[in-house]
Amino acid sequence: MLLLSLVTPCAARAQSPFAEPSVELHGFASQGFVYTTDNQFLVRSKGGSFEFAEVGLNFTVLPSDKLRVGIQLFAQDRGPFGNYRPTIDWFYLDYRFFDWLGLRAGRTKVPSGLYNETRDIDAARAPILLPQALYPLQDREILLAQTGVDAYGHIRIGPLGAIDYNAFLGTISYEPPWPQPELEHSVPYTMGARVQWFTPLDGLLLAFTAARLRVDQTATLSPAEIETLKAAGVVPPNFTSPLRVRYPISAWTASIEYSANDVLLAAEYSQARTGLESPGTDFATLVPEPVRARYYYVMGSYRVAPWFTPGAYYSFSHPNVERKGRTDATLHDVAVFVRYDLTANWLFKLEAHHMTGTATLDFRLNGLAREDDLRNLTRVWGAFLAKTTAHF
């Protein structure tokens, strides 16, 4: 009904003196399987799980040469998350004034790194999972899109190639995968910019992204918890609930990609810094800050035939560079994958991961009480995935 209600007014305007808008309709449906030898990864995967499915429908209306309107409806089942609840994944109004200046408004995809804007398009890549160091699936709902504006443009620089740029500003709305009635989250702002250089060497792309955002948490504390904080000198004697904590986060990512002659080579390196602020309290003394993180990966694939693409990557996550030597300090991920294009609109993928470490795993999904307990999980483990996708 939503699709019909949006398309019908466009058809009605066909009687006007303006040109009839064109409509592009696309969609996809995927079913996957996840199995891990130890630890729970993405879903409750020990013993295997088919709760790894998604479906999406998106369409774009072009009322004129310069104006574009788009929306995507999305639903997923990923273990305890999603349960096929339909959501509006993204939507936008896009007006391109010139080649060097366009403006999008709405829930727009965040232009970050090489692949954030295509991370929801399984047919656009060979692996099932993009390197999780920079594109973690469990954070998809937070990192994919923002509500705000995005200015962009394409600038030719003669024999040096061309530059694409984006500058974005907005907020992020999300529901934590594990709701806690006593804890509220919000992201009051996110901002950043990305510059991409399409070099004179065919297929070589260099990019740099810088971003800043703030996550706010409001915790409703019990009288016993308040007294404990008062006794520790963290809050003043007249403190009353709730406790408000802010986490300013800044990050940057450097990217390189070579894509030509059926070869894809890519690498990205990212650093992030998370602070902690709690006005009116000394709560920050409980957590050493700022927390500095480091992430990177290298990836390669080769399209042997139109229907067959193998590849591999190595991905490294270090959420807190001050923490070393523990099982949960880092996550090393060596992955190999193959993609089979069975038809022009149907594909099948297989993927295997050799994991060392437990950093970034979901402690609740693993039945743990605290994130610190991730160090008690199995250090070396494996993950195997299969996925089939139909798209149009």
C-alpha positions, 0 to 999 in steps of 0.5 A, spaced: 500 500 500 505 504 501 508 503 494 502 504 491 500 511 495 507 514 493 507 512 486 499 513 484 500 521 485 506 521 480 502 518 475 496 523 476 501 528 475 502 525 468 497 530 466 501 536 467 505 540 463 511 537 466 515 530 464 512 524 467 516 521 472 520 515 472 520 510 477 526 505 479 524 499 483 529 494 486 528 488 491 532 482 494 531 477 499 536 473 502 537 466 507 543 464 510 546 459 515 551 461 520 555 455 524 561 456 529 565 451 533 565 455 539 562 462 541 556 465 539 557 470 533 552 474 530 546 469 532 546 463 536 550 460 532 553 454 536 550 448 533 548 452 527 542 457 525 538 459 519 536 465 523 540 469 518 535 472 513 533 479 510 528 482 505 528 489 502 524 493 497 527 500 494 524 504 489 526 511 486 522 516 483 525 521 478 520 527 478 526 531 474 533 530 471 535 534 478 530 531 483 530 524 486 526 521 491 528 514 494 526 509 500 527 502 502 523 498 506 527 492 510 526 487 515 531 481 517 531 476 522 538 475 525 537 471 532 534 475 537 534 481 533 529 483 528 524 478 527 522 480 521 519 487 523 519 492 517 522 498 518 524 504 513 531 503 512 533 509 509 529 515 505 532 521 501 530 527 497 536 529 492 537 535 488 543 536 484 544 543 482 551 542 479 556 536 478 560 539 483 554 540 488 548 536 490 544 536 497 540 530 500 536 530 506 532 525 510 535 518 513 541 518 508 546 513 508 552 515 512 558 516 506 564 512 510 569 508 508 569 504 501 563 500 502 558 503 508 553 505 503 553 499 499 553 494 505 546 493 505 546 490 498 549 483 498 549 483 490 554 488 490 560 484 493 563 477 493 563 476 501 557 474 505 560 479 511 564 485 509 570 485 514 567 486 521 573 490 523 570 496 519 563 494 517 560 490 523 554 487 522 551 487 529 552 495 528 548 495 522 542 499 524 547 504 528 552 505 522 548 505 516 544 511 516 543 518 519 537 523 519 539 529 516 543 532 510 549 530 506 552 535 501 556 532 495 559 533 489 564 531 483 569 535 481 574 533 475 581 535 476 584 534 469 590 529 468 589 528 475 583 524 475 577 526 479 574 528 486 568 526 490 566 529 496 561 528 502 559 533 508 554 530 512 550 532 519 545 529 522 542 525 528 542 517 529 535 514 531 536 506 533 533 501 538 539 497 542 538 490 540 538 488 548 533 493 551 534 495 558 528 499 561 533 503 566 537 505 560 536 510 555 540 511 549 540 517 544 545 520 539 544 528 539 549 529 533 553 526 528 557 530 523 563 528 518 566 528 511 569 524 506 573 525 500 575 520 494 580 521 489 579 517 483 586 517 480 589 517 473 590 510 474 584 506 472 581 502 477 585 506 483 581 509 488 584 513 495 579 515 500 579 519 507 573 519 512 573 523 518 567 523 523 565 525 530 558 523 534 556 523 541 552 518 544 548 520 550 546 515 556 541 516 561 541 511 567 535 510 572 539 508 578 536 504 584 537 507 591 542 502 593 546 504 587 546 511 588 548 510 595 554 506 593 556 511 588 556 516 594 560 512 598 565 512 592 565 519 592 563 519 584 557 523 585 555 529 590 551 528 597 545 531 594 545 527 587 539 524 585 537 519 579 538 519 573 545 519 571 547 522 565 553 520 561 556 522 554 561 519 550 564 524 544 567 519 539 571 521 533 574 517 528 578 517 521 579 512 516 584 511 510 582 507 504 585 504 498 581 500 492 584 497 486 578 494 482 580 493 474 580 487 470 576 482 474 581 484 480 579 487 487 584 489 492 582 493 498 585 495 504 582 500 510 585 503 516 581 506 522 582 509 528 577 512 533 577 515 540 571 515 545 571 520 551 567 520 557 563 526 560 558 526 566 557 533 568 556 534 575 559 528 577 566 524 577 563 518 574 569 519 569 574 517 574 571 510 574 573 508 567 580 510 564 579 515 558 579 516 552 579 509 550 583 509 543 581 503 538 584 501 532 581 497 526 584 495 519 583 489 514 586 487 507 582 484 502 582 481 495 578 477 490 578 475 483 572 474 478 575 467 475 569 467 470 562 471 470 559 466 475 565 464 480 569 469 484 573 467 490 577 471 495 580 472 502 581 477 507 584 479 514 581 483 519 583 486 525 579 489 531 582 492 537 577 496 541 581 498 546 589 499 544 591 500 552 588 493 553 593 487 551 594 480 552 587 478 554 583 473 550 578 479 549 583 484 547 583 483 540 579 479 534 584 476 528 579 474 523 582 470 517 576 469 512 576 465 505 569 466 501 566 464 494 561 467 490 557 463 485 552 467 480 547 461 478 543 466 474 543 474 473 538 475 479 540 469 483 547 468 487 550 463 492 556 464 497 560 460 502 565 463 507 569 460 512 573 464 518 578 462 522 578 467 529 583 468 534 580 472 540 573 475 542 573 482 542 567 485 539 563 479 540 556 480 544 557 478 551 549 478 552 548 473 546 554 469 549 550 468 555 555 473 559 553 478 565 558 483 563 563 485 557 569 483 561 567 476 561 568 475 554 575 473 556 573 467 558 570 465 552 574 460 547 580 464 544 581 460 537 574 458 534 571 458 527 565 460 523 562 458 517 557 461 513 552 460 507 547 465 504 543 465 497 540 471 495 535 473 489 535 480 487 532 484 481 
